[in-house]
Structures are given as structure tokens and as C-alpha cells.
């Protein structure tokens, strides 16, 4: 009997090694980095050379090699193994090159673009300077996913990337907006575009025009005009000196927007900035899903008694970031969302609040008894994404939703001992964790089906 058990155990242990080579290389080793794939060569003679058949190369020169010259040598040998078979489908390199030139990159890219490369990811670290995007990239007929970080766009007259669906550009330097626009327009099936922290001496207005784009993430200081009829999701950061404009588009179903820049009351541009923020929110008022991060909601709702200045008639899902002292504005925001079904709240600690330890240092939250349609007819899910610290304002906010939401199905709250410990050091007035739990459970609930989940 023991012999039978050992025989079964050996069979189970060796089952992977009996798989065909193409299954091991294409479905197992491709899911790990090249460095880890090489390490499997010590398992047995069966695995000794399998890593060489993997149709991808994924390496970090700084993490996987002591010397940069060893990294260059390894990549060169690996590409030599595949140059006659055109097997490489993915090339992902993170390059720490502080002293050598960048000439090796062109030869590597030329090799893979002559084959069936689908996924190309090249990143230079911060102290490595910028590399130039090789010319062969601009006319690669098989690329589906292109991710570039800290490279220079070169001035090309022709771009043809007929299969590219995902384009990610970060810290890219472009001589002019025309080159960026030519790159984007040269991707006839592009669906996902990320453009962040790029630089140029001449770019002032960038035209993003695509009949296929569905998702756009842009964080640029210059003005961007978006012409994308199929746009579904827009993620952007608003800077004081620019504004994204969406034209010729059915409005995106989802918008994720952060308002960067100063909110200092002494800022001479504060009034114009507040008007610009309200104009932007008015432009996106038809959105169905909104994630918004705003330093001060007073810029949008300066007076509670004046009622909501905005009306998000179609909004069903909202993720909003609030400072502790800004929570009184939440009531007015909720009035602006009559069909809201799901609310995610991120509560940000006010740093100035921790510098004082007076009787009045704890933020107070007072809700006026006014009609909020979504609490009665639509709000089903509320989640506090940031840990609850247990101060009075937060507890009152949880109590408010439980007491006034007629059809609420789930309210989720998170808190951790780590955050509570920090709060104790800062204010010395936090409630014990077990006391907070008992207080949560004792809160009255308007909805008999509501689940209170505390993590």
C-alpha cells in the first residue's frame, strides 16, 4: 500500500513536466519574468532549455543584473536565439542606463518589429536620461500594446500602427504637438490612450482625434481637445493653466477627475479657478459614473442655504474625496444626485487639524433636515473607502446614512488599529476599537434589509 501511495505522489509531482513544450513555455513561463523563467532551468534536464523557447522577454536591468553590460549582453544573446524564428511576441524592458549610449535599443527593436511582436514596453528610469524611439516602432504592423516611458518622439512623416489598441506614453518628450497627433491618428483601431507628464517646448493645444477611442487618461499641463465619438471613460487632472475639451462625442459613461493646483485663499487666480471648476463639472453633469477628487468643496458649494449649483441627473455611482472639515458640503452634493445608487467616500485627514489639541479641534458635522431624494428612492450602497478613525464627525456621518436611507442594502466601513494608533498620538481623544464597533451595531437603521459591514 505504501508503495502505491509513493507512486501516486511521484505521478502528481511530475505531471507538469509531462506537458508539451509549447504549453509550458506559452502558458506557464510567459506568466513570470524572464529572470524567474531562467531559474527553472535547474529543476531538471527536462527544463534546462525551455526558458529559451518562451516568446517573451521581461527584464529589469537594475534589479536582475549587477552590471549593465551583462544586461546588454544577455538581451543580445536572447534575441539572437529568436531572430530566425520570429517567435517573440512581448518585449518588456526597464533600463537603468546612466553612462552608456542608447544605440543598443535601436538594434533590439529592429529585431522584434521584423517578427510578430504584439506587446512592447520600454521604460528608462529617472536618472537614465531619455532614449529615442526607434523608427521601426512607428510602422510595426503587429503591435497591439505599446508602452513607452522617458523616451523622445522623433520627427517622422508617416505612422502606421494598424493593430495597436493600447497606447501608454509617460514622460515622453515631443518636439511639437503635430508629432503626437500624427502618432495617435496613425492608430486606426486605438481603444485605450494614456498620456501623462509629457513635455514639449511647442505643444500648447493637443488634438486627440480618433473614431475608435473608448478610454482616455490624460494628465497634461497643456490644453487637450478630444474628438472621440465612442468615448466611454475619461480620466484627467485639471491644472490651472489648462482644460480638457470634449467635442463630437456621446458623453462618456465614466469620468475620473482630479483638480490639482493651489486652493490658497491668497491665490490671485482663485476666483477664476473656482469658476473654471464649476464650468467643468457643469460640462460633465450628464455622466453616469463619477470619481472626483477636489481640495475644497466650498469652491463648488459656497453657501449651503443657496441649494445645489449643479445637477447630476443621470449619476448612479459616485466616488468622492472629502477633507474632514468639508463634510458639511456632502449633503448639498447628495441633493444634486437624485438617482444616485452607489456612494464611495474617501475621507482625507486635514493636516492642520493634527497640529492642535484643543477642545474644538475635532471636526463637527451637522446635517440640516432637508429633503435628499436619493436617500429615499435610489441609494443602495455606501462604502467608506478610507479607514474610520472614530471621531464624532465620522460617526455622525455613518449614523446619518443608516438613519435616513430608506432602501439602503449595504454600508461598509473600514478601520484599522494602525490608523487609530496614529490618531491617538495626534489627538489623544480617539475611542477604543471595541467601543466603535458597539456604537456601529447600536445605530438605528431606516432600511430593514441594510447590512452593516465593518472590516
C-alpha positions in Angstrom: 0.0 0.0 0.0 2.8 2.4 0.9 4.4 1.7 -2.5 1.1 2.7 -4.2 0.9 6.0 -2.3 4.5 6.9 -3.2 3.9 6.0 -6.8 0.8 8.3 -6.9 2.8 11.1 -5.2 5.6 10.9 -7.8 3.0 11.0 -10.5 1.4 14.1 -9.2 4.8 15.8 -8.7 5.9 15.1 -12.2 2.7 16.0 -14.0 3.8 19.4 -15.2 7.0 18.1 -16.7 5.0 15.8 -18.9 3.2 18.7 -20.6 4.2 19.5 -24.2 6.9 22.2 -24.6 4.5 24.8 -26.1 2.2 24.6 -23.1 5.0 25.0 -20.6 6.5 27.9 -22.5 3.4 29.7 -23.7 1.1 29.2 -20.7 3.4 28.9 -17.7 6.7 30.5 -18.2 5.3 33.5 -20.0 3.4 34.5 -16.9 6.6 35.1 -15.0 9.6 37.3 -15.6 12.4 36.1 -17.9 14.7 36.0 -14.8 12.4 33.6 -13.0 12.0 31.6 -16.1 15.8 31.1 -16.4 15.8 29.9 -12.8 13.5 27.0 -13.7 16.4 25.5 -15.8 17.9 24.0 -12.6 14.8 21.9 -11.9 15.8 19.1 -14.2 17.3 18.3 -17.6 13.7 18.5 -19.0 13.6 22.2 -18.0 17.1 23.2 -18.8 16.5 24.9 -22.1 12.7 25.5 -22.0 13.1 29.2 -21.0 14.8 29.8 -24.3 11.6 29.0 -26.1 9.5 31.5 -24.2 8.1 34.0 -26.8 8.7 37.0 -24.5 11.5 38.9 -22.7 10.8 40.7 -19.5 13.8 42.1 -17.6 14.8 44.9 -15.3 18.5 45.8 -15.8 18.8 47.3 -12.3 17.1 44.5 -10.4 18.3 41.5 -12.3 21.9 42.4 -13.2 24.9 43.8 -11.2 26.5 45.2 -14.4 24.6 47.0 -17.1 27.0 45.4 -19.7 25.7 42.0 -18.6 22.2 43.1 -19.2 23.0 44.2 -22.7 24.9 41.0 -23.4 22.0 38.8 -22.1 19.3 40.6 -24.2 21.5 40.4 -27.3 22.0 36.7 -26.9 18.3 36.1 -26.3 17.3 38.0 -29.4 19.9 36.1 -31.4 18.2 32.8 -30.4 14.9 34.1 -31.9 15.8 36.3 -34.8 15.4 33.5 -37.4 12.1 32.2 -36.0 10.3 35.5 -35.2 8.8 34.0 -32.1 9.0 37.0 -29.7 5.5 38.4 -29.0 6.4 40.5 -26.0 9.4 42.7 -25.1 9.3 44.4 -21.7 12.5 46.2 -20.6 13.2 48.5 -17.7 16.5 50.2 -18.4 18.9 51.7 -15.9 21.5 53.2 -18.2 23.4 56.1 -16.6 26.6 56.0 -18.6 26.3 54.1 -21.8 24.7 55.3 -25.0 21.3 54.1 -26.3 22.3 52.7 -29.6 21.6 49.1 -28.4 17.9 49.9 -28.2 17.5 50.5 -31.9 19.0 47.2 -32.9 16.9 45.3 -30.3 13.6 47.0 -31.5 14.5 46.4 -35.2 14.8 42.7 -34.5 11.5 42.3 -32.8 9.5 44.5 -35.1 10.5 42.4 -38.0 8.7 39.5 -36.4 5.4 39.1 -34.7 5.8 41.4 -31.7 2.5 42.4 -30.1 3.4 43.9 -26.7 6.3 46.4 -26.5 7.1 48.0 -23.1 10.3 50.2 -22.8 11.0 52.3 -19.7 14.0 54.3 -18.7 14.4 55.1 -15.1 14.6 58.7 -13.9 18.4 59.1 -13.8 19.0 57.4 -17.1 18.1 60.3 -19.3 15.9 59.8 -22.4 16.2 57.3 -25.2 15.0 57.9 -28.8 12.0 55.8 -30.0 13.5 53.7 -32.9 12.0 54.5 -36.3 10.8 50.9 -36.8 8.3 51.3 -34.0 6.2 53.8 -36.0 5.4 51.3 -38.7 5.1 48.0 -36.8 2.2 46.1 -38.3 1.7 43.6 -35.5 1.9 45.8 -32.3 -1.3 45.7 -30.1 0.1 47.2 -26.9 2.7 49.9 -26.8 4.0 51.4 -23.5 6.8 53.9 -23.5 8.3 55.8 -20.6 11.0 58.5 -20.7 11.7 58.4 -24.5 11.9 61.0 -27.2 9.5 61.1 -30.1 11.3 61.6 -33.3 10.0 63.7 -36.2 8.6 61.1 -38.6 6.4 61.9 -41.6 4.5 58.6 -41.6 3.0 56.5 -38.8 1.2 53.2 -39.4 0.2 51.0 -36.4 -2.8 49.1 -37.9 -3.3 46.7 -34.9 -2.5 49.0 -32.0 -5.3 49.1 -29.4 -3.4 50.3 -26.2 -1.0 53.3 -26.2 0.6 54.4 -23.0 3.0 57.3 -23.1 4.6 58.7 -19.9 7.3 61.3 -19.6 7.6 61.4 -23.4 9.3 64.4 -25.0 7.8 65.6 -28.3 9.3 68.3 -30.5 5.7 69.5 -31.3 2.1 68.7 -31.0 2.0 67.6 -34.6 4.1 64.6 -34.0 2.0 63.5 -31.0 -1.2 63.9 -33.1 0.4 62.0 -36.0 1.2 59.1 -33.7 -2.3 58.9 -32.4 -4.0 59.3 -35.8 -1.7 56.6 -37.1 -3.5 54.0 -34.9 -6.8 53.3 -36.7 -8.1 50.8 -34.1 -6.8 52.5 -30.9 -9.1 52.0 -27.9 -7.1 53.0 -24.8 -4.9 56.0 -24.6 -2.8 57.2 -21.6 -0.8 60.4 -21.9 0.8 61.7 -18.8 3.6 64.1 -17.8 4.8 64.7 -21.3 7.0 67.7 -22.2 7.5 69.9 -25.2 8.7 73.3 -25.9 6.0 74.0 -28.5 2.9 72.0 -27.5 0.0 74.3 -26.4 -3.1 72.6 -27.8 -3.2 68.9 -28.5 -5.9 67.5 -30.8 -6.8 63.9 -29.9 -9.0 62.7 -32.7 -10.0 59.0 -33.0 -13.1 57.2 -34.2 -12.3 54.1 -32.1 -11.0 55.5 -28.7 -13.1 54.3 -25.7 -10.8 55.1 -22.8 -8.6 58.2 -22.3 -6.3 59.0 -19.4 -4.7 62.4 -19.7 -2.6 64.4 -17.2 -1.0 67.2 -19.1 -0.4 70.9 -18.5 -1.4 71.9 -22.0 -4.9 72.2 -23.4 -6.3 68.9 -24.9 -9.2 68.8 -27.3 -10.8 65.3 -27.5 -12.7 64.3 -30.6 -13.8 60.7 -29.9 -17.3 59.6 -30.8 -17.1 56.2 -28.9 -15.5 57.6 -25.7 -16.7 55.7 -22.7 -14.3 56.6 -19.9 -12.3 59.8 -19.3 -9.7 60.2 -16.6 -8.0 63.6 -16.2 -6.3 66.0 -13.9 -7.3 69.7 -14.1 -4.5 72.2 -13.9 -4.9 75.9 -13.5 -3.4 76.5 -16.9 -5.4 74.1 -19.0 -8.8 72.4 -19.5 -9.7 69.3 -21.5 -12.5 69.8 -24.0 -14.6 67.0 -25.3 -16.2 67.6 -28.7 -18.2 65.4 -31.2 -18.8 62.6 -28.6 -21.6 60.9 -27.0 -20.8 61.8 -23.4 -18.5 59.2 -21.6 -20.3 57.0 -19.2 -17.5 57.3 -16.6 -15.3 60.3 -15.7 -12.5 60.3 -13.2 -11.3 63.8 -12.5 -8.8 65.3 -10.0 -8.5 69.1 -9.5 -4.8 69.8 -9.0 -3.1 73.1 -8.3 -3.4 75.6 -5.5 -6.5 76.4 -3.4 -4.8 79.0 -1.3 -7.2 81.8 -0.4 -4.5 84.3 -1.2 -4.1 83.0 -4.7 -5.0 85.8 -7.1 -6.3 83.3 -9.6 -8.6 81.7 -7.1 -11.9 83.3 -8.3 -11.2 82.3 -12.0 -10.1 78.9 -10.9 -13.4 78.3 -8.9 -15.4 79.4 -12.0 -13.4 77.0 -14.2 -14.0 74.1 -11.9 -17.8 74.8 -11.8 -17.8 75.1 -15.6 -16.1 71.7 -15.9 -18.5 70.0 -13.6 -21.4 71.5 -15.5 -19.9 70.1 -18.7 -19.8 66.6 -17.2 -23.2 66.8 -15.4 -24.6 64.0 -17.7 -22.1 61.4 -16.6 -23.4 58.1 -15.1 -20.3 57.3 -13.1 -18.1 59.9 -11.5 -14.9 59.8 -9.4 -13.9 63.2 -8.2 -11.0 64.5 -6.0 -11.3 68.1 -5.0 -9.3 70.0 -2.4 -12.2 72.2 -1.3 -15.8 71.7 -2.0 -16.5 75.3 -0.9 -15.3 76.2 -4.4 -18.4 74.4 -5.8 -21.0 74.9 -3.0 -20.0 78.2 -1.3 -23.3 78.6 0.7 -25.3 75.7 1.9 -28.5 77.7 2.1 -28.3 78.6 -1.6 -29.0 75.0 -2.7 -27.1 72.9 -5.2 -25.4 74.8 -8.0 -25.1 71.6 -10.1 -27.5 68.8 -11.0 -26.1 65.4 -11.9 -29.4 64.0 -13.2 -28.0 60.7 -14.5 -25.4 59.9 -12.0 -25.7 56.4 -10.4 -22.2 55.8 -9.0 -20.1 58.4 -7.2 -16.6 58.2 -5.6 -15.8 61.5 -3.9 -12.8 62.6 -1.8 -13.6 64.9 1.2 -11.5 66.7 3.7 -12.9 66.3 7.3 -13.8 69.9 7.5 -15.6 69.8 4.2 -18.0 67.1 5.1 -20.9 69.5 5.6 -20.8 70.0 1.9 -21.7 66.4 1.3 -25.4 67.0 2.0 -25.6 69.6 -0.8 -23.7 67.2 -3.2 -26.2 64.4 -2.5 -29.1 66.8 -3.3 -27.5 67.2 -6.7 -27.6 63.5 -7.4 -31.3 62.4 -7.4 -30.7 59.0 -8.9 -27.5 58.0 -7.0 -27.3 54.3 -6.3 -23.8 53.8 -5.0 -21.6 56.2 -3.0 -17.9 55.6 -2.2 -16.4 58.1 0.2 -12.7 58.8 0.8 -12.1 60.9 3.8 -8.8 62.8 3.9 -7.3 64.0 7.1 -6.8 67.7 7.4 -3.1 68.1 8.3 -3.6 71.4 10.2 -6.2 69.6 12.3 -3.4 67.4 13.9 -1.3 70.4 14.9 -3.8 71.5 17.6 -5.1 69.7 20.6 -7.9 71.9 21.8 -11.4 71.1 22.8 -12.6 72.4 19.5 -10.1 70.6 17.4 -12.4 67.7 16.5 -14.5 68.5 13.3 -18.2 68.7 13.9 -20.7 67.5 11.4 -24.2 68.9 11.3 -26.9 68.0 8.8 -29.9 70.1 8.3 -33.2 68.3 7.9 -33.7 68.8 4.2 -35.1 66.5 1.5 -32.5 64.5 -0.3 -34.2 62.5 -3.0 -31.6 59.8 -3.5 -31.8 58.7 0.2 -35.5 57.9 -0.2 -35.6 56.4 -3.7 -32.3 55.2 -5.0 -29.3 54.9 -2.7 -28.5 51.3 -2.1 -24.7 51.1 -1.4 -22.4 53.3 0.8 -18.8 52.5 1.3 -16.2 54.4 3.4 -13.0 53.6 1.4 -10.6 55.2 3.9 -10.3 53.9 7.5 -12.6 55.4 10.1 -10.7 57.0 13.0 -13.7 57.2 15.3 -14.1 60.9 15.8 -17.6 62.4 16.2 -17.9 63.8 12.7 -17.3 60.4 11.1 -19.6 58.5 13.5 -22.4 61.0 12.8 -21.9 60.6 9.1 -22.3 56.8 9.4 -25.3 57.3 11.6 -26.8 59.8 9.1 -26.8 57.2 6.2 -28.2 54.4 8.4 -30.9 56.6 9.8 -32.1 58.3 6.6 -31.5 55.9 3.7 -34.9 54.1 3.1 -33.7 51.4 0.7 -30.0 51.1 1.7 -28.8 47.5 1.2 -25.2 47.7 2.4 -23.0 50.1 4.3 -19.3 49.2 4.5 -16.9 50.7 7.0 -13.1 50.1 7.4 -10.9 51.0 10.2 -7.5 49.7 11.5 -5.6 49.7 14.7 -2.7 51.3 12.9 -4.7 54.3 12.0 -6.3 54.5 15.4 -2.8 54.5 17.0 -1.7 57.4 14.8 -4.9 59.3 15.8 -4.2 58.7 19.5 -0.7 60.2 19.1 -2.1 63.2 17.3 -5.2 64.0 19.4 -5.3 61.6 22.4 -9.1 61.6 22.0 -10.0 58.5 19.9 -12.5 55.9 21.1 -11.4 52.3 21.6 -11.9 50.0 18.6 -14.4 47.7 20.5 -16.4 50.7 21.6 -16.6 51.9 18.0 -17.9 48.5 16.9 -20.6 48.5 19.6 -21.6 52.0 18.6 -21.9 51.0 15.0 -24.1 48.0 15.9 -26.4 50.1 18.1 -27.1 52.7 15.4 -30.8 52.8 14.2 -31.4 51.8 10.6 -34.2 53.1 8.4 -33.9 50.2 6.0 -34.8 46.8 7.5 -32.6 45.0 4.8 -29.5 47.0 5.4 -26.3 45.1 6.1 -23.6 46.9 8.1 -20.2 45.5 7.2 -17.2 46.5 9.4 -13.8 45.4 8.3 
